[in-house]
Amino acid sequence: MKRLLVGLLTIIGLAIGAALLSPISPLPGGALTGEVADEPVNDWSFAADESFGYLETQVPEPRTITVTCIVSDGQLYVGCSSCSGRYWSQRLIAEPKVRYRVLGKIYNVTATRVEDADEIDRAWRARAAKNVTANPDQIADDFWFFRLVSR
């Protein structure tokens, strides 16, 4: 019985450790690990069918969160609702040089908050096409998009 309890506690401890080291929404993880892409990406269409990616902010230390992968016209976006109050969105504004992992590769990117209404509309419609609960004709209040561009 004692061995069973020790084994169970070990498994629970390993699971908690894994959760803290990798991003499991809504919990952030540490730095991304894996293969880093050598070449910049000009067209992100290859990732359009992916549901999620992983965004690593750098300031004050590397932290990774799971985000929806949104591609519109070859451009890559991440977004968030109630974004003005989100810790990670403020980190992107403070230091826009971040890393993004999708399809097993890590890309060095720069995040820029999208302010153009037409671009926001295109990104929202691409998001709504993936998320059947989102109304494609009405952008949620306090929803922000960030365009990720290879560097």
C-alpha positions, 0 to 999 in steps of 0.5 A: 500500500505504501509503494502504491501511495509513493508511486501515485504521489510521484506521478502527481508530482511529475504531472504538476512539474510538466504543467509548470514547464509547459503552457497549459491554458490558462497556466503559462509555462517557461521558455519554449524548447525545440527546433528553431526555424532558421529562415524568416517566414513571409507567408504563414498560410502553412499554419492556417489549419492549426488551432493553437500555437505557443507564444513566449514573451521575454520580459522580465523572464521567458513565459509561454502561453497557449494562443489561438493560431489565426492566419489571414491573407498569409499574415499570422495573428494572435488575439485575446479578449479582455486584452487590456487587462491581460498580463501577457498583452502588456508584456508584448507591448513592453517587449515586442520581440517574442517567439512563437511555436507552431507545427513543432518549430519555433520562430523569432517574431515581432508582435505589433498590436493591430489598430487598423479597423480593416485589418482587425476585421479580416483577422476577426473573420479568420478567427470566427471561421475557426471558432463557430461560437464567434459572431463574424460580424461583431468583434467582441469588446476589448478584443485585441489582435497582435500581428506576428512578423518574422525577424 
